[in-house]
């Protein structure tokens, strides 16, 4: 991951590894080694929604984005990493949605 933006006992928020193709691309990681939300303990599950709301709101305000895409696959690394990608008004429709991730 890139440089840490924020951290807590259970979570680590980092810039995406350079070179990130979009300014503001962040990644939310669990501290525990788990694959995804189905593996969250009760405290992680309770914190996830409010934390995601705060991060997405901050990204919208900081970048002027229209929305924040969120994607977690855990394929190349079996650890929970949630990509948070601000989608600005200048993103070409051909690069919008899942096309951003080249799925």
C-alpha positions, -999 to +999 in steps of 0.1 A: +000+000+000+009+036-003+013+061+025-011+059+055-038+085+057-054+073+089-053+043+111-070+027+141-069-005+161-088-024+134-084-004+102-057+012+080-065+038+053-038+043+027-032+060-006-033+035-035+002+024-045+019+047-070+012+054-097-025+056-090-044+065-122-069+087-103-061+114-077-076+105-044-077+067-049-076+052-014-076+017+000-091+006+033-075-024+048-084-045+078-056-050+103-066-086+107-058-110+079-093-118+066-107-121+031-138-100+033-168-087+052-182-122+058-151-127+081-156-094+100-159-098+137-187-079+155-166-048+161-153-046+125-189-051+112-202-023+136-174+001+125-174-006+088-206+013+077-200+045+097-163+045+086-171+040+050-197+069+051-170+092+067-143+083+042-166+086+011-180+119+024-144+133+029-134+121-006-164+137-022-157+170-005-119+169-011-120+159-048-153+174-060-162+139-073-197+129-083-195+096-065-170+072-049-166+037-064-159+010-039-145-024-049-130-053-030-119-085-048-093-102-026-081-122-056-044-114-060-040-109-023-063-129+000-067-099+024-095-074+027-085-042+007-114-019-002-106+003-031-122+038-028-120+056-061-134+092-065-152+094-099-149+130-111-170+148-136-143+145-163-142+107-163-151+095-198-182+072-198-160+045-215-139+045-184-168+046-159-182+018-137-165-015-139-144-003-169-123+016-144-112-017-129-109-034-164-132-062-153 
